[in-house]
Amino acid sequence: MTAFDPSLDLQKAIRQRLLASAELLALVDPDAIIDANGRPERMSCVQLGEGQTLFRRWDATTHATLHVWFQEPGLVQCKQAVSAIVEALRVDAQVSGVLVLDHFTCHDLMVTQTRYLRDPHASFSHGIVTVAGIMTARAA
């Protein structure tokens, strides 16, 4: 592998694909798709969250977690945004080719799980999107 962590390349690719989604941008301002910690100060918001990489000899599977926040009494807008994210992050290398990133090539990218959490005070909706990408290091 390389001296770079594939989760950073994957995070950059995820953000680029989200910013290219007109469906998502109709619900979330582009400046609110961010890498940040804690509960967001701006609503609505997509936070590029935690990452994990499982290395193998020739490739790695990199996982990323996105947190989707809306100020709403239910989950409607949150679920709409998550649906847009799922569509934006669907990459099948056999159909559309690989994603060539700064230090890695992503051969497969897909959402593996979505979850929705209710705020006990009925002020916010919170969606969690888990993403996985199969990554190989690019030659230097």
N, C-alpha and C positions, 0 to 999 in steps of 0.2 A: 504494500500500500504506500501511501505518501505521508509526508509530515503534516499535511493539512487534515482537519477533521471534516468528514463528508457531511456532517449535520449542518455546517455553516453554508456549504454550497447548496444543499437541499433547501435550507431556509430561504436563501436568495431566490432560488427557482420558484418556490411556492409563492413568495411575495410578488414576483413578476407575473405569474399566472393569475393571481388574484386581481392584480391591478389591470389586467387585460379583460376581466370579466365584466361586461356591461350590466349583467343581471345583479352581480354583487354590488357594483358601484352605485346602482340605483337605491341600495339600502344602506350602504356604509361609505362615508367619505374616504377618498384615497389616503388622506393624511391620517386616518384613524386605523390603518392597517399597519401595525407597528410591532416592534420587538420591545416589550416592556414587562415589568414585574408588577404584581399586585392588582387590585381592582382598578379598572381604568377610570380616569377622571373625565374622559369624553365618552359620550354614548351617541350613537352606536359605535362599536369597536370590534376589530379582530386583532387579537394579540397572538403573535408568533411565539409560542411558548417553548416548552421543554423539548429536548432532543436526546436521542439514544442511538448508539451505533453498535451493531453486533458484527464483529469482524470475522471473516473466514479467510482462507489462504489467498484466494484470488479476487474476492469481492466482499461486499459488506451490505447488510440491510440496515438502513438508517430510518429511524422513526422520528416523527415530529408531532407535537401536539399543538393545536390551535384552540384558542378560547374566543368564543363569540359572545359579545355582550350587547344587550338592548335594554333600554328603560321602557318596560311595557308590563302590563298586569298579567299577561299570559305568555305563550311561547310562539305565537304566529310568526312574527318578524324574524325571530331567531331561527326558526325552522326554515323559513324562506331563504335566509342568508346561508345557512348550512347546506341547503340543497344547491345553491349557486356555487358554493365552495367545492362540493363533491364533483359537480360537473366541470369546474375549472381545473381540477387536479387529476382528471382522468387522462392518463397517458399510456397508450399501448404501443410499445416500440415497433411491434410487427405491423401496425397500421400507420402510425404517424412518425415513426423514427425515434431515435433516442434523444434525450436532452443532453447536449454537450454543455457542461458547466465549466467554471474556472479551472478546477483541479480534478474533477470527476466527470464521469458519464453516468447518467441515470437511465437504466435500461427498462425500468418499470416503475410507475408511480401510481398509487391508488390510495383512496381513503379506505381504511380497514374498520373503522368504528365511528359512530356518532352517538352522543349522549346529550340529554337535555336536563337541566337542573332548574328547579324553581327556587326563587328567593323566598324565604319564610315570611318576609315582610311585604311580599307582593309588589315590589318595586322594579325588580330586574329579572331578565331571563338570561340564562347562561348555557351556551352550547359548547360542547367539547368535541373536537374533530381530531381523530388520530390518523396519521398518514404514514405510509411506508414506501421507501424507494430502494431499489436494488442498484447499488453504486459500484463502479469500478474506477480505479485511479487512472488518470490520463498520463501518458508518457510525458516526461519533462521536456 
